[in-house]
Amino acid sequence: MSKGQGVSHRRPVASRAENKDGERVLAIPVEQVQRFPGQPRTSFEHAAIEALAKSIEAIGQRTPGEVRPLSKKEQKAAGPFRYMLIDGERRLKACRLLGIPFRTIVKEVENEIEHFAYSVASNFCRVGHTPMETARAFKRLLDSGKNVDFIASITGRSAPSVYQHLSLNHLHEEVQQMVDRREENGQASIAFTIALQLTSLQPAVQLEAAQYITANKLRMTQARHYIKALTDNNPTRTLGAHARQRPEREVGSLVTFANRTLAETSGWLQRSPEAISTMIQSLRVEETMGLAATLDSITTNIDRLKVQIAKAAKEKVRRSNMRQ
């Protein structure tokens, strides 16, 4: 792969080309562009970068990236860098391989959170991100004050899909790695829908179950039955089963949860079957399967909670009768 001559340029070179929005595209030396530390994507396939480099070498970089200028304060600690990447890390890596300038648009960004939101919006409407990369990116946006509707709107996802990915952040760290790990056949060690079911378990039990599923190469249905049997036989393994230090302070939350759940499920059931069908048709296949798995887990957990409450109620009645 031949090296280009653009690496010797020190100043951005204005290209005559403009993008469809009329923004000027600059050719910036690659050594002046810093990777965004908060970039959601953490893994890149070298073979894919090399293939992209060959394409750029043959026909040029057709799609410009996006960068923002570093502030004077940032430049003092940034060495040769003058810009920070917003979108186009694969293209930047390919240009580095070729030793040519990076064609990009320069944008003004108010702060790091807005920078991160730009990066997520630019990247997550495409394929290639692992479930945990998506989950961590969504959590960071949520923690910064963005709501689920905002995250859904900038990523082209549905709200249920955003909630599902957010729940993956509750997985044991090693299970998270298994969700992202690819086997020789290209499949994830732990499928997305199975990972969603594992979130209802205690972290240590999540790891135990995930290791059993992978070691025995359980299929989707087998894995789901295994997780259900695991929790049915030992309800204390679920996340909500740990002992409360001050139950009197928790009862308000429980009542609120019950009332809210009743109101929200009643609201959904008031919608026509046609409306529900239309919404489901708008989901991706994996989102539909994930939604079904989540509802299945919710049903299981509520049934288990009902048993615990009924048992406690009977005990309360028994003690009350003994006092009389």
C-alpha positions, 0 to 999 in steps of 0.5 A, spaced: 500 500 500 503 506 497 504 512 502 501 518 500 504 525 499 499 529 504 503 527 510 508 533 510 502 538 510 502 542 517 496 546 515 489 544 513 487 545 506 481 547 504 477 543 499 473 546 493 468 540 495 462 541 499 458 536 502 450 536 501 449 541 507 454 546 503 459 545 509 466 546 507 470 540 507 478 541 509 484 536 508 487 536 515 494 532 517 492 526 520 497 527 526 493 533 528 487 529 529 486 526 536 482 520 537 475 522 542 477 519 549 469 518 550 468 514 543 463 509 544 466 504 539 472 500 543 474 495 538 476 495 530 478 490 526 484 491 522 482 487 516 476 492 515 481 498 516 486 495 511 480 494 506 477 501 507 484 504 506 485 500 499 478 503 497 480 510 499 487 509 495 483 507 489 477 512 489 479 517 495 475 518 501 468 520 499 465 521 505 468 526 510 469 525 517 467 531 523 472 534 528 472 540 533 477 544 534 481 544 540 481 549 545 487 553 547 487 550 554 486 543 551 492 544 546 497 546 551 496 538 553 495 535 546 502 536 543 501 536 536 493 535 536 489 541 533 482 537 533 478 532 536 475 527 532 467 527 532 465 522 527 470 517 522 475 514 526 475 508 521 476 513 516 482 516 520 485 510 521 485 508 514 488 515 512 493 514 517 495 507 514 496 511 507 499 517 510 494 522 507 490 528 510 484 526 513 478 530 509 473 532 514 468 538 516 470 542 522 464 543 527 463 547 533 461 543 539 459 547 546 462 541 551 464 534 552 457 531 553 454 535 546 461 532 543 459 525 546 452 526 543 454 528 536 459 522 536 453 517 538 448 520 533 453 519 528 455 512 529 449 508 532 445 509 526 450 504 523 451 497 524 458 494 528 457 496 535 457 491 540 451 490 545 455 493 551 458 498 547 451 501 545 449 499 553 455 504 556 454 509 551 446 510 552 448 510 560 453 515 559 448 519 555 443 518 561 447 519 566 449 526 563 441 528 563 439 526 557 432 522 557 431 515 553 426 519 548 432 523 546 437 517 546 432 513 541 431 519 537 439 521 535 440 513 534 434 511 530 432 506 536 426 505 539 425 506 546 424 499 548 431 498 545 434 503 549 431 500 555 434 493 554 441 496 552 441 500 559 439 494 563 445 490 560 449 495 565 447 491 571 451 485 568 457 482 572 463 485 568 465 478 566 458 477 563 459 483 559 465 481 556 462 474 554 456 478 551 461 482 546 466 476 545 465 472 538 466 465 537 469 462 531 462 462 528 461 469 529 456 468 534 456 472 541 458 467 547 452 470 550 446 472 546 443 479 547 436 476 549 439 471 554 443 477 556 437 481 558 434 475 562 441 474 566 440 481 568 434 479 573 439 475 577 444 477 582 451 478 579 455 472 582 449 468 579 449 471 572 456 469 572 455 462 574 449 461 569 453 464 563 459 460 564 454 454 564 450 456 558 457 457 554 460 451 557 454 446 555 453 450 548 446 451 550 441 453 545 437 459 545 431 456 548 435 451 552 438 457 556 432 461 557 429 454 560 435 454 564 435 461 567 427 460 569 429 453 572 435 456 576 430 462 579 424 458 580 428 453 584 432 458 588 428 465 588 433 468 593 438 468 587 434 474 583 436 481 584 430 483 588 431 478 593 436 481 598 434 482 605 432 489 606 435 493 612 429 497 613 423 494 610 418 499 613 422 505 608 421 500 602 413 499 603 412 506 600 416 504 594 413 497 593 406 500 593 408 505 588 411 500 583 404 496 584 400 502 582 404 504 577 405 497 573 397 497 574 396 503 570 401 503 565 399 495 563 392 497 563 394 503 558 397 499 553 392 494 554 387 499 552 390 500 545 387 496 539 391 489 537 392 493 530 396 499 534 400 494 537 402 490 531 404 496 527 409 498 533 412 491 533 412 491 526 417 497 526 422 494 531 428 490 528 427 482 529 433 482 535 429 488 538 422 484 538 426 478 541 429 482 546 422 485 548 419 478 548 424 476 553 424 482 557 416 481 558 417 474 560 422 476 565 418 481 568 412 476 568 416 471 572 419 476 577 412 479 578 409 472 579 415 470 584 413 477 588 406 475 588 408 469 592 412 472 597 407 477 598 401 472 599 406 468 604 407 474 608 400 476 608 398 469 611 403 470 616 401 477 618 394 474 619 396 468 623 400 472 628 394 477 628 389 471 630 394 469 635 394 475 639 386 475 639 
